[in-house]
Amino acid sequence: SQPILQLDSLRMVYADDTGLVSRLLGRADPPVIAADDVTLALRPGETLAVVGESGSGKTTAGRIATLQERPTAGRVLYEGRDVTGLTGAALKAYRAKVQMIFQNPYDALNPRLTVGQSLAEPLTLHGLVPRAGLRAAVLEMLEAVELRPAETFADAFPSELSGGQLQRIAIARALIIKPRVVIADEPVSMLDVSIRSGVMNLMRGIQRDTGVTYLYITHDLAVARYMADRIAVMYLGAVLEEGPAETLISAAGHPYTRLLIRAAPEHRATAVKRDRIRLPGDAASQTGQPTGCRFHPRCPLAQPVCRETAPPRVALGEKHAASCHFATEVRQNGLAAATAAA
Ligand code: SF4
C-alpha cells in the first residue's frame, strides 16, 4: 500500500552555536548534522520503530515528521503530498492527522486543568465535537486507555496521578482526535519498568482497534522488537539499517545493529531493564562526522576502505538493507565476519 507518511532525503543542520569565548579564542564549533539524508516510509496501520542512541537523530526525525521543526533540505510527504512548508490552517489540519506522544507526560498536560479539560481541549481546538458532547467523548477515551472509573479520572488533576496514569492520559490526549499517525518519542522510558509493558500493550491494542500508524522512537531494541513491524537503526544522523523487525534482529547486516543486539542481553519484550546503550568507543557526536563510514571509529570490523569510502546501501532481502561495505558477510557471519572481511 501507499505510504501514509514519508520522510524523504531529510537533512537537518543546526548552525554552529559557538559561544562568545570560543569565538574570541578563534575556535569555531562545526555545525551539528542531526539528520543526513534520512529516508523513511510509514505504511498505514504499521509500527516503524526508529532505534538509536542519543545523538542519533531519531528525535529530530520525529520532530520533523510532526513539523515542529522544518528540515534544512528534504521533504515530508503525507499521503503522497508535500507538507514540508505547511503553515496556518493547513498546518493545523496536518497536526490533527499526525500527533505526538512525548517521553515526559507532564509536557502534554497543563497542571492547572483537570484531566477532563485537558482531553477536551484538542477536540475544541479542532472543532471536532460540539460542546454538549465533550464530556461523553472524554469518558469514552478514558475507558479506552483503561482509566476507570472514568468519571473520577476526568475530574482529577495531573498532580494526583502516577506517572503511568499520566502517560495513559497523554496517549488519550493524542488519540482523542483520531489521528492517522502517532509519533511516540520514548513513551515508556521514564516509566517504572513494572508498568511499561501495560502502556505498550495499551498502544498495541489501540492500534488493533483503530488502525493508527505509529512511528515509535526508542533507544531500546527490545522495546522496538516488541512494538514494531519494522525497525530502522539510526546513528549520527543516518539510517544504518532497516528491515522487518524479526529479520533485522535475527540476521542483522550492520555491525552497529549486531552490537546493539549484543548490548541488550535479554530480548524479553516486557521487562526491559536497560536504560542506555553501551558500546565500546566514544559516544556518538554529531559534530566532526568521521570520513568514509560514519561508524568506523567504533566498528570492530573496520577496514582501510571504511575510513575512506562511505558504504553503499546494500539490499539484503525484501525490505531489508544495511549501509556497510560488508553487509552481506555480516548478515551471514555476524561480527565473526571480521576475518572474512580482512
Ligand atoms: Fe564497520 Fe566498515 Fe561496515 Fe562501517 S563499512 S560498519 S566501518 S565494516
Boltz pocket constraint, residues with backbone or C-beta under 6 A from the ligand:
constraints:
  - pocket:
      binder: B
      contacts: [[A, 254], [A, 255], [A, 256], [A, 293], [A, 294], [A, 295], [A, 296], [A, 297], [A, 299], [A, 300], [A, 301], [A, 302], [A, 303], [A, 306], [A, 309], [A, 311], [A, 323], [A, 324], [A, 325], [A, 326], [A, 327]]
      max_distance: 6.0
